[in-house]
Amino acid sequence: MGDGDSGRRIGILGGTFDPPHLGHLLIAETARVALGLESVLFIPAGEPWLKSGQRITPATHRLRMAQLAVADNPDFCVCECEVRRSGASYTVDTLRELRGAYPDGAEWYFIVGSDVLDQFHLWKEPEGILELCRLAVIERPGGPDDGVAALAERFPDAVASGAVVSVAGPRVDFSASELRRILAEGQSVRYQVPDAVAEYIKRHGLYRN
């Protein structure tokens, strides 16, 4: 885990961002404020291995939509590292690349929803991830609160050393899959995605049947 000598705390929010929506922005801002993060990097996945076989919008479009989504927030930026990398995208590889690019002892917080913790042990080198960063777990209001407890059973040393932190999350009901369905039917997604993203989707005819 990062030693944090520089005092810098940087958040990471990964995902397919297919499309990026206001829920992504709200979660990132919640984590930034709660954890005192200097900035949050949005990292669109190149070839997400957990979604192998699913139809995913080309990375160039997802990258551009993510850039448009964060353009008006100086605390957010988009990292292209996974899109540039060939082959499947793995979090542990991304963390190693970022730590090499920021050799000043920055402390990394990988932002995840509590709903993905039951699959965390299936990720590539989960122990390595917990050594390279802290997991910032966004707890869903009214949702199950046993995700961190389950992690503690599988990775007791890492959790005991503070590699996992919980953040009270906002009530976010946005769903990328539902947005894709709505867009496929030609319906409006205004107030669900940033205006610039909605305009990009319309201009390029994305998600239409």
GUGU-278906 format. One line per 4 residues: their letters; for each residue x, y, z of N, C-alpha, C, O. Coordinates in nm, 3 decimals, padded with zeros to 5 digits, always signed. Layout:
A = X/Y/Z/X/Y/Z/X/Y/Z/X/Y/Z; ...
This chain:
MGDG = +00.085/-00.118/+00.000/+00.000/+00.000/+00.000/+00.088/+00.123/+00.000/+00.199/+00.120/+00.053; +00.039/+00.235/-00.059/+00.120/+00.354/-00.071/+00.160/+00.409/+00.063/+00.084/+00.399/+00.159; +00.280/+00.469/+00.071/+00.325/+00.521/+00.198/+00.275/+00.662/+00.223/+00.279/+00.710/+00.336; +00.226/+00.730/+00.117/+00.164/+00.861/+00.137/+00.261/+00.967/+00.185/+00.217/+01.064/+00.247
DSGR = +00.394/+00.954/+00.159/+00.491/+01.049/+00.209/+00.463/+01.191/+00.159/+00.490/+01.288/+00.230; +00.411/+01.202/+00.038/+00.389/+01.335/-00.018/+00.262/+01.398/+00.035/+00.239/+01.517/+00.015; +00.179/+01.321/+00.103/+00.051/+01.373/+00.151/-00.055/+01.379/+00.044/-00.167/+01.419/+00.071; -00.022/+01.339/-00.078/-00.118/+01.343/-00.187/-00.208/+01.221/-00.182/-00.160/+01.109/-00.164
RIGI = -00.336/+01.243/-00.197/-00.433/+01.133/-00.207/-00.503/+01.145/-00.341/-00.563/+01.249/-00.372; -00.497/+01.039/-00.419/-00.558/+01.041/-00.552/-00.656/+00.926/-00.563/-00.624/+00.812/-00.530; -00.776/+00.957/-00.609/-00.878/+00.855/-00.627/-00.878/+00.801/-00.769/-00.837/+00.870/-00.863; -00.925/+00.680/-00.783/-00.938/+00.616/-00.914/-01.081/+00.562/-00.924/-01.127/+00.490/-00.836
LGGT = -01.148/+00.596/-01.031/-01.279/+00.539/-01.059/-01.272/+00.472/-01.196/-01.270/+00.540/-01.299; -01.269/+00.341/-01.196/-01.263/+00.267/-01.321/-01.401/+00.219/-01.363/-01.495/+00.220/-01.284; -01.412/+00.179/-01.487/-01.539/+00.128/-01.537/-01.544/+00.133/-01.687/-01.454/+00.188/-01.751; -01.649/+00.075/-01.743/-01.663/+00.083/-01.888/-01.713/+00.221/-01.931/-01.683/+00.266/-02.042
FDPP = -01.789/+00.289/-01.844/-01.846/+00.420/-01.877/-01.918/+00.413/-02.010/-01.884/+00.482/-02.106; -02.020/+00.327/-02.013/-02.089/+00.294/-02.138/-02.240/+00.310/-02.123/-02.313/+00.211/-02.122; -02.290/+00.436/-02.110/-02.218/+00.563/-02.113/-02.188/+00.612/-01.972/-02.244/+00.560/-01.875; -02.100/+00.714/-01.959/-02.081/+00.778/-01.828/-02.207/+00.855/-01.792/-02.267/+00.921/-01.877
HLGH = -02.248/+00.847/-01.666/-02.372/+00.914/-01.626/-02.349/+00.993/-01.497/-02.240/+00.991/-01.440; -02.452/+01.063/-01.454/-02.438/+01.151/-01.339/-02.409/+01.074/-01.211/-02.352/+01.129/-01.117; -02.449/+00.947/-01.206/-02.417/+00.864/-01.089/-02.267/+00.848/-01.072/-02.216/+00.852/-00.960; -02.194/+00.830/-01.183/-02.048/+00.820/-01.176/-01.989/+00.947/-01.115/-01.902/+00.940/-01.028
LLIA = -02.037/+01.062/-01.161/-01.984/+01.189/-01.112/-02.016/+01.210/-00.965/-01.934/+01.261/-00.890; -02.136/+01.171/-00.925/-02.177/+01.189/-00.787/-02.097/+01.100/-00.693/-02.058/+01.144/-00.585; -02.072/+00.977/-00.732/-01.992/+00.886/-00.651/-01.848/+00.938/-00.637/-01.791/+00.935/-00.529; -01.792/+00.984/-00.749/-01.655/+01.036/-00.745/-01.644/+01.158/-00.655/-01.547/+01.170/-00.580
ETAR = -01.741/+01.248/-00.662/-01.737/+01.367/-00.578/-01.757/+01.332/-00.431/-01.694/+01.392/-00.343; -01.844/+01.236/-00.404/-01.865/+01.192/-00.266/-01.735/+01.138/-00.206/-01.699/+01.173/-00.094; -01.665/+01.054/-00.282/-01.538/+00.999/-00.234/-01.432/+01.108/-00.221/-01.355/+01.107/-00.125; -01.429/+01.200/-00.315/-01.328/+01.307/-00.310/-01.341/+01.389/-00.183/-01.242/+01.419/-00.117
VALG = -01.463/+01.426/-00.151/-01.487/+01.508/-00.032/-01.462/+01.428/+00.095/-01.395/+01.476/+00.187; -01.516/+01.307/+00.101/-01.506/+01.227/+00.224/-01.362/+01.189/+00.257/-01.326/+01.182/+00.375; -01.281/+01.165/+00.156/-01.144/+01.116/+00.177/-01.038/+01.224/+00.158/-00.919/+01.197/+00.173; -01.080/+01.345/+00.126/-00.984/+01.452/+00.106/-00.891/+01.427/-00.011/-00.771/+01.452/-00.003
LESV = -00.948/+01.378/-00.121/-00.867/+01.345/-00.238/-00.829/+01.472/-00.315/-00.909/+01.564/-00.330; -00.706/+01.473/-00.362/-00.658/+01.584/-00.445/-00.729/+01.585/-00.578/-00.762/+01.691/-00.631; -00.753/+01.467/-00.633/-00.819/+01.455/-00.762/-00.872/+01.312/-00.776/-00.836/+01.223/-00.700; -00.957/+01.293/-00.875/-01.009/+01.160/-00.908/-00.982/+01.134/-01.055/-01.022/+01.212/-01.142
LFIP = -00.914/+01.023/-01.082/-00.890/+00.981/-01.220/-01.001/+00.887/-01.265/-01.027/+00.785/-01.201; -01.066/+00.921/-01.374/-01.163/+00.831/-01.437/-01.087/+00.748/-01.540/-01.021/+00.803/-01.628; -01.095/+00.615/-01.528/-01.018/+00.529/-01.616/-01.112/+00.435/-01.692/-01.151/+00.331/-01.640; -01.148/+00.471/-01.816/-01.231/+00.381/-01.896/-01.154/+00.252/-01.928/-01.037/+00.256/-01.965
AGEP = -01.221/+00.140/-01.913/-01.159/+00.011/-01.941/-01.140/-00.007/-02.090/-01.225/+00.034/-02.170; -01.029/-00.068/-02.127/-01.008/-00.100/-02.268/-01.089/-00.222/-02.307/-01.187/-00.213/-02.381; -01.046/-00.339/-02.255/-01.119/-00.464/-02.276/-01.148/-00.524/-02.138/-01.068/-00.603/-02.088; -01.260/-00.488/-02.076/-01.290/-00.537/-01.941/-01.314/-00.687/-01.941/-01.410/-00.736/-02.001
WLKS = -01.227/-00.761/-01.872/-01.234/-00.907/-01.878/-01.361/-00.962/-01.812/-01.409/-01.068/-01.851; -01.415/-00.891/-01.713/-01.536/-00.939/-01.647/-01.658/-00.929/-01.738/-01.761/-00.991/-01.711; -01.647/-00.852/-01.846/-01.759/-00.837/-01.938/-01.728/-00.900/-02.073/-01.782/-00.860/-02.176; -01.639/-00.998/-02.070/-01.602/-01.067/-02.194/-01.725/-01.129/-02.258/-01.804/-01.195/-02.190
GQRI = -01.741/-01.107/-02.387/-01.855/-01.163/-02.458/-01.972/-01.069/-02.469/-02.063/-01.093/-02.549; -01.973/-00.962/-02.388/-02.081/-00.865/-02.395/-02.050/-00.760/-02.500/-01.934/-00.731/-02.529; -02.154/-00.704/-02.556/-02.136/-00.597/-02.655/-02.103/-00.467/-02.582/-02.179/-00.422/-02.497; -01.989/-00.409/-02.616/-01.942/-00.286/-02.551/-01.911/-00.183/-02.658/-01.854/-00.216/-02.762
TPAT = -01.949/-00.059/-02.633/-01.921/+00.049/-02.726/-01.769/+00.064/-02.744/-01.696/+00.053/-02.646; -01.721/+00.090/-02.865/-01.577/+00.104/-02.887/-01.512/+00.200/-02.787/-01.571/+00.301/-02.748; -01.391/+00.167/-02.748/-01.321/+00.242/-02.643/-01.302/+00.388/-02.680/-01.304/+00.474/-02.593; -01.283/+00.418/-02.808/-01.262/+00.558/-02.847/-01.383/+00.643/-02.812/-01.367/+00.758/-02.769
HRLR = -01.503/+00.590/-02.829/-01.624/+00.664/-02.793/-01.637/+00.674/-02.642/-01.670/+00.781/-02.590; -01.613/+00.566/-02.571/-01.628/+00.570/-02.425/-01.526/+00.665/-02.362/-01.557/+00.734/-02.265; -01.406/+00.667/-02.417/-01.303/+00.759/-02.369/-01.346/+00.904/-02.390/-01.336/+00.986/-02.299; -01.394/+00.934/-02.509/-01.434/+01.071/-02.538/-01.553/+01.113/-02.453/-01.558/+01.227/-02.406
MAQL = -01.649/+01.023/-02.431/-01.763/+01.058/-02.346/-01.719/+01.085/-02.203/-01.770/+01.177/-02.138; -01.624/+01.006/-02.153/-01.573/+01.030/-02.018/-01.504/+01.166/-02.009/-01.521/+01.238/-01.911; -01.428/+01.201/-02.112/-01.361/+01.331/-02.113/-01.462/+01.445/-02.112/-01.443/+01.544/-02.043; -01.569/+01.431/-02.188/-01.674/+01.533/-02.191/-01.745/+01.541/-02.056/-01.782/+01.650/-02.012
AVAD = -01.764/+01.426/-01.992/-01.837/+01.422/-01.865/-01.766/+01.498/-01.754/-01.831/+01.557/-01.668; -01.633/+01.498/-01.755/-01.558/+01.559/-01.644/-01.497/+01.694/-01.683/-01.427/+01.755/-01.602; -01.523/+01.741/-01.804/-01.452/+01.858/-01.856/-01.471/+01.983/-01.771/-01.383/+02.069/-01.769; -01.584/+01.995/-01.702/-01.609/+02.118/-01.627/-01.570/+02.108/-01.480/-01.603/+02.196/-01.401
NPDF = -01.499/+02.001/-01.442/-01.460/+01.984/-01.302/-01.307/+01.972/-01.295/-01.252/+01.872/-01.340; -01.239/+02.073/-01.239/-01.092/+02.069/-01.235/-01.037/+01.961/-01.143/-00.918/+01.931/-01.149; -01.121/+01.903/-01.058/-01.076/+01.797/-00.967/-01.086/+01.659/-01.030/-01.039/+01.561/-00.971; -01.145/+01.649/-01.147/-01.160/+01.523/-01.217/-01.077/+01.525/-01.346/-01.065/+01.629/-01.411
CVCE = -01.021/+01.412/-01.382/-00.955/+01.401/-01.511/-00.966/+01.256/-01.559/-00.998/+01.167/-01.482; -00.938/+01.235/-01.686/-00.951/+01.103/-01.748/-00.811/+01.052/-01.782/-00.728/+01.124/-01.838; -00.787/+00.926/-01.746/-00.660/+00.861/-01.777/-00.685/+00.759/-01.889/-00.779/+00.679/-01.881; -00.601/+00.761/-01.992/-00.620/+00.675/-02.108/-00.543/+00.544/-02.100/-00.538/+00.469/-02.197
CEVR = -00.481/+00.515/-01.985/-00.386/+00.404/-01.979/-00.446/+00.269/-02.018/-00.380/+00.190/-02.085; -00.570/+00.240/-01.977/-00.628/+00.110/-02.009/-00.674/+00.103/-02.154/-00.670/-00.004/-02.215; -00.718/+00.215/-02.208/-00.760/+00.218/-02.347/-00.639/+00.196/-02.439/-00.649/+00.131/-02.542; -00.525/+00.253/-02.400/-00.403/+00.238/-02.481/-00.345/+00.097/-02.473/-00.281/+00.050/-02.567
RSGA = -00.368/+00.030/-02.360/-00.307/-00.101/-02.337/-00.379/-00.207/-02.419/-00.502/-00.211/-02.422; -00.304/-00.293/-02.485/-00.364/-00.400/-02.563/-00.401/-00.516/-02.470/-00.339/-00.536/-02.365; -00.503/-00.591/-02.510/-00.545/-00.704/-02.429/-00.641/-00.664/-02.318/-00.684/-00.549/-02.310; -00.672/-00.759/-02.233/-00.768/-00.737/-02.126/-00.716/-00.636/-02.024/-00.595/-00.626/-02.001
SYTV = -00.809/-00.560/-01.964/-00.774/-00.459/-01.865/-00.783/-00.518/-01.725/-00.886/-00.572/-01.685; -00.673/-00.508/-01.651/-00.670/-00.557/-01.513/-00.629/-00.443/-01.420/-00.535/-00.369/-01.448; -00.702/-00.431/-01.311/-00.679/-00.323/-01.216/-00.537/-00.325/-01.161/-00.475/-00.219/-01.147; -00.485/-00.442/-01.130/-00.353/-00.449/-01.069/-00.247/-00.394/-01.165/-00.151/-00.330/-01.121
DTLR = -00.262/-00.419/-01.295/-00.166/-00.366/-01.392/-00.176/-00.214/-01.400/-00.074/-00.145/-01.410; -00.298/-00.162/-01.394/-00.318/-00.018/-01.398/-00.255/+00.049/-01.277/-00.190/+00.153/-01.291; -00.273/-00.010/-01.160/-00.215/+00.048/-01.038/-00.063/+00.051/-01.046/+00.000/+00.149/-01.006; -00.005/-00.054/-01.096/+00.141/-00.056/-01.109/+00.189/+00.051/-01.206/+00.290/+00.117/-01.182
ELRG = +00.117/+00.067/-01.315/+00.154/+00.170/-01.413/+00.143/+00.309/-01.352/+00.230/+00.393/-01.372; +00.036/+00.333/-01.277/+00.016/+00.465/-01.217/+00.121/+00.495/-01.111/+00.171/+00.607/-01.103; +00.155/+00.395/-01.030/+00.256/+00.418/-00.928/+00.391/+00.447/-00.991/+00.471/+00.523/-00.936; +00.417/+00.389/-01.108/+00.540/+00.420/-01.179/+00.539/+00.561/-01.235/+00.644/+00.626/-01.244
AYPD = +00.420/+00.609/-01.274/+00.407/+00.742/-01.331/+00.406/+00.852/-01.224/+00.433/+00.968/-01.253; +00.373/+00.813/-01.100/+00.369/+00.907/-00.988/+00.464/+00.857/-00.880/+00.420/+00.804/-00.778; +00.594/+00.874/-00.900/+00.691/+00.816/-00.805/+00.713/+00.899/-00.679/+00.816/+00.885/-00.614; +00.618/+00.985/-00.644/+00.637/+01.075/-00.531/+00.566/+01.028/-00.405/+00.547/+01.107/-00.312
GAEW = +00.525/+00.903/-00.401/+00.462/+00.852/-00.279/+00.316/+00.887/-00.266/+00.264/+00.887/-00.154; +00.248/+00.917/-00.377/+00.105/+00.946/-00.370/+00.031/+00.824/-00.315/+00.070/+00.710/-00.339; -00.075/+00.850/-00.242/-00.156/+00.743/-00.184/-00.281/+00.726/-00.271/-00.353/+00.821/-00.298; -00.304/+00.603/-00.313/-00.410/+00.575/-00.409/-00.532/+00.515/-00.342/-00.521/+00.430/-00.254
YFIV = -00.649/+00.561/-00.385/-00.777/+00.509/-00.336/-00.858/+00.464/-00.456/-00.899/+00.544/-00.539; -00.880/+00.333/-00.464/-00.957/+00.277/-00.575/-01.103/+00.270/-00.531/-01.138/+00.197/-00.439; -01.187/+00.347/-00.599/-01.327/+00.364/-00.559/-01.412/+00.252/-00.618/-01.415/+00.233/-00.740; -01.480/+00.178/-00.532/-01.566/+00.068/-00.577/-01.698/+00.071/-00.501/-01.703/+00.117/-00.387
GSDV = -01.802/+00.024/-00.564/-01.929/+00.008/-00.496/-01.929/-00.118/-00.411/-01.864/-00.217/-00.446; -02.000/-00.115/-00.301/-02.003/-00.231/-00.213/-02.061/-00.353/-00.284/-02.037/-00.466/-00.241; -02.137/-00.332/-00.392/-02.201/-00.443/-00.462/-02.102/-00.528/-00.542/-02.139/-00.636/-00.587; -01.979/-00.481/-00.562/-01.882/-00.561/-00.639/-01.786/-00.638/-00.549/-01.702/-00.713/-00.599
LDQF = -01.797/-00.621/-00.418/-01.700/-00.684/-00.329/-01.709/-00.837/-00.330/-01.610/-00.905/-00.304; -01.827/-00.890/-00.361/-01.840/-01.036/-00.361/-01.764/-01.100/-00.476/-01.746/-01.221/-00.478; -01.719/-01.017/-00.573/-01.640/-01.068/-00.685/-01.493/-01.027/-00.676/-01.412/-01.066/-00.760; -01.458/-00.950/-00.575/-01.323/-00.896/-00.569/-01.216/-01.005/-00.566/-01.109/-00.989/-00.624
HLWK = -01.244/-01.116/-00.499/-01.145/-01.223/-00.491/-01.119/-01.289/-00.626/-01.020/-01.361/-00.641; -01.207/-01.264/-00.725/-01.190/-01.319/-00.859/-01.103/-01.228/-00.947/-01.061/-01.268/-01.055; -01.076/-01.107/-00.901/-00.995/-01.016/-00.979/-00.852/-01.069/-00.986/-00.810/-01.147/-00.901; -00.779/-01.025/-01.087/-00.639/-01.064/-01.099/-00.558/-01.008/-00.982/-00.558/-00.887/-00.958
EPEG = -00.491/-01.095/-00.909/-00.402/-01.059/-00.798/-00.469/-00.965/-00.697/-00.421/-00.853/-00.677; -00.577/-01.008/-00.633/-00.645/-00.919/-00.538/-00.555/-00.876/-00.423/-00.565/-00.763/-00.375; -00.468/-00.966/-00.378/-00.377/-00.929/-00.270/-00.283/-00.818/-00.316/-00.249/-00.728/-00.239; -00.241/-00.826/-00.441/-00.154/-00.722/-00.496/-00.224/-00.587/-00.502/-00.163/-00.483/-00.476
ILEL = -00.352/-00.589/-00.537/-00.429/-00.464/-00.541/-00.431/-00.399/-00.403/-00.412/-00.278/-00.391; -00.455/-00.480/-00.301/-00.464/-00.427/-00.166/-00.330/-00.378/-00.112/-00.325/-00.301/-00.016; -00.221/-00.422/-00.173/-00.089/-00.370/-00.137/-00.059/-00.239/-00.209/+00.018/-00.157/-00.159; -00.119/-00.220/-00.325/-00.089/-00.103/-00.408/-00.179/+00.017/-00.379/-00.144/+00.130/-00.412
CRLA = -00.294/-00.007/-00.318/-00.389/+00.102/-00.295/-00.478/+00.070/-00.177/-00.472/-00.040/-00.120; -00.560/+00.165/-00.141/-00.670/+00.139/-00.049/-00.798/+00.127/-00.131/-00.818/+00.201/-00.227; -00.883/+00.036/-00.092/-01.016/+00.027/-00.153/-01.108/+00.124/-00.081/-01.127/+00.114/+00.040; -01.164/+00.217/-00.154/-01.263/+00.309/-00.099/-01.400/+00.254/-00.136/-01.446/+00.269/-00.249
VIER = -01.464/+00.190/-00.040/-01.590/+00.120/-00.066/-01.707/+00.215/-00.044/-01.728/+00.265/+00.067; -01.783/+00.240/-00.150/-01.901/+00.325/-00.142/-02.018/+00.239/-00.097/-02.067/+00.154/-00.172; -02.064/+00.262/+00.024/-02.175/+00.185/+00.080/-02.306/+00.242/+00.029/-02.330/+00.362/+00.040; -02.390/+00.157/-00.026/-02.519/+00.201/-00.078/-02.620/+00.216/+00.036/-02.634/+00.126/+00.118
PGGP = -02.691/+00.330/+00.041/-02.792/+00.348/+00.146/-02.897/+00.238/+00.141/-02.956/+00.213/+00.035; -02.921/+00.174/+00.254/-03.021/+00.070/+00.259/-02.977/-00.061/+00.199/-03.054/-00.158/+00.201; -02.855/-00.068/+00.147/-02.807/-00.191/+00.086/-02.739/-00.279/+00.189/-02.724/-00.240/+00.304; -02.698/-00.400/+00.149/-02.630/-00.490/+00.241/-02.497/-00.431/+00.286/-02.426/-00.369/+00.206
DDGV = -02.464/-00.448/+00.413/-02.344/-00.387/+00.468/-02.241/-00.492/+00.506/-02.154/-00.467/+00.590; -02.250/-00.611/+00.445/-02.160/-00.719/+00.481/-02.045/-00.737/+00.382/-01.970/-00.833/+00.391; -02.033/-00.643/+00.287/-01.928/-00.655/+00.186/-01.789/-00.648/+00.245/-01.704/-00.731/+00.214; -01.766/-00.549/+00.331/-01.635/-00.533/+00.393/-01.607/-00.650/+00.486/-01.494/-00.697/+00.496
AALA = -01.711/-00.697/+00.555/-01.693/-00.813/+00.643/-01.650/-00.936/+00.564/-01.565/-01.013/+00.610; -01.707/-00.954/+00.446/-01.668/-01.066/+00.361/-01.524/-01.052/+00.315/-01.450/-01.151/+00.308; -01.483/-00.929/+00.284/-01.344/-00.905/+00.247/-01.251/-00.938/+00.362/-01.144/-00.995/+00.343; -01.293/-00.902/+00.483/-01.210/-00.926/+00.601/-01.187/-01.074/+00.624/-01.082/-01.114/+00.675
ERFP = -01.283/-01.156/+00.586/-01.266/-01.302/+00.600/-01.164/-01.354/+00.500/-01.086/-01.444/+00.533; -01.164/-01.300/+00.379/-01.073/-01.348/+00.276/-00.935/-01.284/+00.285/-00.834/-01.348/+00.256; -00.932/-01.157/+00.325/-00.805/-01.083/+00.329/-00.790/-01.015/+00.466/-00.787/-00.892/+00.473; -00.781/-01.093/+00.573/-00.784/-01.035/+00.708/-00.668/-00.939/+00.736/-00.689/-00.836/+00.800
DAVA = -00.548/-00.971/+00.689/-00.433/-00.885/+00.718/-00.447/-00.749/+00.651/-00.418/-00.646/+00.711; -00.491/-00.751/+00.525/-00.503/-00.626/+00.450/-00.610/-00.536/+00.511/-00.591/-00.416/+00.527; -00.724/-00.596/+00.546/-00.833/-00.517/+00.603/-00.792/-00.464/+00.741/-00.823/-00.350/+00.774; -00.724/-00.546/+00.819/-00.681/-00.503/+00.952/-00.580/-00.388/+00.944/-00.574/-00.305/+01.034
SGAV = -00.503/-00.384/+00.836/-00.402/-00.279/+00.823/-00.457/-00.150/+00.764/-00.383/-00.053/+00.745; -00.587/-00.146/+00.736/-00.649/-00.025/+00.685/-00.654/-00.013/+00.536/-00.672/+00.097/+00.483; -00.639/-00.125/+00.465/-00.640/-00.121/+00.319/-00.780/-00.101/+00.263/-00.796/-00.078/+00.142; -00.883/-00.108/+00.347/-01.021/-00.090/+00.302/-01.085/+00.018/+00.389/-01.084/+00.010/+00.512
VSVA = -01.142/+00.119/+00.324/-01.213/+00.225/+00.396/-01.354/+00.235/+00.341/-01.376/+00.220/+00.221; -01.449/+00.260/+00.428/-01.589/+00.270/+00.387/-01.629/+00.417/+00.377/-01.590/+00.500/+00.459; -01.707/+00.447/+00.275/-01.758/+00.581/+00.252/-01.909/+00.572/+00.239/-01.961/+00.496/+00.157; -01.979/+00.651/+00.318/-02.125/+00.653/+00.307/-02.163/+00.712/+00.172/-02.133/+00.828/+00.143
GPRV = -02.227/+00.632/+00.091/-02.255/+00.674/-00.045/-02.390/+00.740/-00.061/-02.478/+00.725/+00.024; -02.408/+00.815/-00.171/-02.537/+00.875/-00.202/-02.632/+00.770/-00.257/-02.589/+00.661/-00.296; -02.758/+00.800/-00.259/-02.855/+00.709/-00.320/-02.850/+00.731/-00.470/-02.901/+00.830/-00.522; -02.790/+00.637/-00.539/-02.770/+00.648/-00.684/-02.849/+00.538/-00.753/-02.822/+00.419/-00.733
DFSA = -02.945/+00.578/-00.835/-03.029/+00.479/-00.903/-02.999/+00.472/-01.053/-03.075/+00.411/-01.129; -02.891/+00.535/-01.095/-02.856/+00.532/-01.236/-02.803/+00.395/-01.275/-02.732/+00.331/-01.197; -02.836/+00.351/-01.394/-02.790/+00.222/-01.445/-02.751/+00.240/-01.590/-02.832/+00.283/-01.673; -02.625/+00.208/-01.622/-02.579/+00.222/-01.759/-02.657/+00.131/-01.854/-02.688/+00.171/-01.967
SELR = -02.688/+00.010/-01.809/-02.764/-00.081/-01.895/-02.904/-00.028/-01.922/-02.955/-00.042/-02.033; -02.966/+00.034/-01.822/-03.098/+00.093/-01.843/-03.090/+00.213/-01.936/-03.178/+00.234/-02.019; -02.983/+00.292/-01.922/-02.965/+00.406/-02.011/-02.947/+00.359/-02.155/-03.000/+00.421/-02.247; -02.873/+00.251/-02.174/-02.856/+00.198/-02.310/-02.989/+00.153/-02.368/-03.015/+00.173/-02.487
RILA = -03.073/+00.093/-02.284/-03.206/+00.049/-02.332/-03.289/+00.170/-02.372/-03.355/+00.170/-02.476; -03.287/+00.274/-02.289/-03.364/+00.395/-02.318/-03.315/+00.459/-02.447/-03.395/+00.502/-02.531; -03.183/+00.467/-02.462/-03.127/+00.528/-02.582/-03.159/+00.446/-02.706/-03.183/+00.503/-02.813; -03.159/+00.314/-02.694/-03.191/+00.228/-02.807/-03.332/+00.252/-02.856/-03.362/+00.232/-02.974
EGQS = -03.420/+00.296/-02.765/-03.559/+00.323/-02.800/-03.579/+00.468/-02.845/-03.691/+00.509/-02.878; -03.469/+00.544/-02.847/-03.478/+00.682/-02.893/-03.534/+00.778/-02.791/-03.578/+00.888/-02.827; -03.535/+00.740/-02.664/-03.589/+00.825/-02.560/-03.482/+00.919/-02.505/-03.362/+00.899/-02.527; -03.525/+01.021/-02.432/-03.436/+01.121/-02.377/-03.365/+01.070/-02.251/-03.425/+01.003/-02.167
VRYQ = -03.236/+01.104/-02.239/-03.161/+01.074/-02.117/-03.115/+01.204/-02.051/-03.021/+01.204/-01.972; -03.181/+01.312/-02.083/-03.146/+01.440/-02.022/-03.164/+01.431/-01.870/-03.258/+01.368/-01.821; -03.073/+01.494/-01.797/-03.067/+01.492/-01.650/-03.021/+01.357/-01.595/-03.021/+01.336/-01.474; -02.983/+01.266/-01.684/-02.926/+01.139/-01.639/-02.779/+01.125/-01.681/-02.700/+01.057/-01.615
VPDA = -02.743/+01.192/-01.791/-02.604/+01.201/-01.833/-02.573/+01.349/-01.853/-02.664/+01.428/-01.877; -02.445/+01.388/-01.844/-02.412/+01.529/-01.872/-02.458/+01.570/-02.011/-02.460/+01.488/-02.103; -02.495/+01.696/-02.026/-02.547/+01.744/-02.153/-02.450/+01.718/-02.268/-02.491/+01.680/-02.378; -02.320/+01.738/-02.242/-02.221/+01.719/-02.348/-02.216/+01.573/-02.392/-02.192/+01.544/-02.509
VAEY = -02.237/+01.482/-02.297/-02.239/+01.339/-02.330/-02.363/+01.306/-02.411/-02.356/+01.231/-02.509; -02.478/+01.361/-02.371/-02.601/+01.337/-02.445/-02.588/+01.386/-02.589/-02.635/+01.320/-02.682; -02.526/+01.501/-02.608/-02.507/+01.557/-02.742/-02.413/+01.469/-02.824/-02.436/+01.448/-02.943; -02.307/+01.418/-02.762/-02.213/+01.330/-02.832/-02.282/+01.202/-02.876/-02.263/+01.157/-02.989
IKRH = -02.362/+01.143/-02.787/-02.435/+01.021/-02.820/-02.527/+01.045/-02.939/-02.534/+00.964/-03.031; -02.596/+01.157/-02.937/-02.689/+01.190/-03.046/-02.613/+01.212/-03.176/-02.654/+01.163/-03.281; -02.502/+01.285/-03.169/-02.428/+01.320/-03.289/-02.369/+01.197/-03.358/-02.360/+01.191/-03.480; -02.329/+01.098/-03.278/-02.265/+00.978/-03.333/-02.362/+00.859/-03.347/-02.322/+00.751/-03.391
GLYR = -02.486/+00.881/-03.309/-02.585/+00.774/-03.324/-02.555/+00.651/-03.241/-02.583/+00.539/-03.283; -02.500/+00.672/-03.122/-02.465/+00.557/-03.038/-02.589/+00.497/-02.973/-02.687/+00.566/-02.945; -02.582/+00.368/-02.950/-02.682/+00.291/-02.876/-02.814/+00.272/-02.950/-02.907/+00.213/-02.894; -02.825/+00.320/-03.072/-02.949/+00.301/-03.146/-02.953/+00.159/-03.203/-02.851/+00.104/-03.243
N = -03.071/+00.101/-03.206/-03.087/-00.034/-03.264/-03.061/-00.030/-03.413/-03.069/-00.133/-03.480
